[in-house]
Amino acid sequence: MHLQEKLATIEERREVIRAMSVPLLPLTSMSAVVPLVGAIDSARLAVLSDRVLHSVADKRFRHVVFDITGVPIVDEEVAHGLLKIVRALRLLGVEAVLVGIRPEVARALAPLGDALAGVTTCSTLEQGIESVLKGTRQPIERSQHVMNA
């Protein structure tokens, strides 16, 4: 019995750690920011997807800003995973904004081409928040964002 209690406690702590690894911070009643820091693997992508989609449904956010400034590597798996989340959000009527795209991340995302059509991007978190608050979001095919070197 004691072992089962310890295992339950460990699992509860793992859940807390998973939730903390994907914070969703309300910006306004209609928008939130998801700052991502560190490596993203398939397990973290799944947690990210679940947390964001459930939070959006519960709180009725209309905009979610994903800040990937702190993600050191965005490989093909991560890029596709983020785009899946963006598409799922669109189906829920939510606009996703990707910010913090560094040159090496831009190179990883560039081959996705048409999959990025309509995705709003900004160089910095400040620009992304500003665009959401001002309602001046521009999809990537019309934007003229300049990436910081």
N, C-alpha and C positions, 0 to 999 in steps of 0.2 A: 504494500500500500504506500509506504514511504517513497519508494522508487517512482511510482506513478505520479505522486505529487511533485517530485523533483522534475520529472520529464514534462509535466504540464507547465510548471514554472518556467522551464527552459524554453518551451514552445511559445509561451506568452511573451517572453523577452525577445525572442526572435521576431515575433510579429511587431513588437514596438520598434525594434531596430529596422525592420523592413519599411515600416511607415515613415520613420525618421529619414530613411535614405531617399525618400521621394516626398519632400515637403510640398504641400500645396498651400500657398499663402494668399488669402483673400486680399485683393487690392481695393476693390469696391464691391458693392452688392452684386454687380454683374460681371466682375472680372477677377482673375487670380493669376498669380505668378508661380511657376514651378522652376525653382533654381536647381539645376543638376550639377553635381560635383563628383568627380572621380569616374572610375571606369564603369561602363554600362555593359552588362552581359544580358543574355536572354532571360535569365531569372529576374533581373532588375527591370528589364523592359516589360515583363508581364506584370510586375507589381506596379510600375508606372501606369500602364494601360488601365488596370483595374482601379487603381486609386483615382486617377484623373476622370475616367468615365463615370464612376460612381459619384464622385464629388460634384461633377457637373450636373448630373441628374438630380442629386439631392438639393443642391444650392441654386440650381438654375443659372449658372454662369453663362454669359454670352461670349466671353473672350478668355482665352488662356494663353499666357505668355510663357514659352519654354525658354529659359536661359541656359544655353549650353556652353557658356564661357568656361566653366570649370571642368568640362569633359575633355580629357587630354587627347583621346583618339575616338574618332567617329568612323568606324569601318562600315562595310556594306550592310552587315546585319543590323547594326544600330541605326543606320540611315533608313533602311526599309522599315524597321520597327517604329521609328518616330513618324514616318509617313503613314503607317497604318493607323497610328493613334490620331494623327491629323485628319485622316479620312473618316474615322469613326466619329470624331468630334463634329465634323461637317454634317454627318448624318443626324446628329443631335441638334443641329442648328447653331453650333458653336464655332467661332473663328479662332484658329490657332495662329500664334505669331512666334516665329523662331528668331531668337536674338543671340548675340555673342558668337556669331559664325566667324571663325578665324580663317585665314587663307588655306591652311591644311585641311580644315573641315570643309571649306568650299570646294576643294578639289575632290573630296570624297563624295560630296553631294551632287556635283556637276554632272556625272554620268547618268544620274536619274532623270535628267531632262524634263520630259513632259509630266512626270510624277510630281514635280515641284510646281507645276502651273497652278496659279491661284493661291499659293502659300505666301503669306506675308512674312517678310524677313526684315530685320534691322541689324545694324552693326552692334549696337549697345543695348543694354537693358533699359537705360534711360530713354532712348529713342523708341523702344518698343512700348514702354509704359505710356510715354507721351502720345504715341499714335493711337493707342487704345482709348486713352482718356479724352483725346481731342476728336476721335472718330475719323482720323485722316489716314486710315490704313490703305495701303496700296498693294495689290497682289504682285508677285514677283515679275510677271510678264510685262507689267507696266511700270515697275519701280526703277529707280536709278540710284540704288543704294551703293555706297562706296564702302568697301571693306577696309578696316584698319589693317595696316601691315604689321 
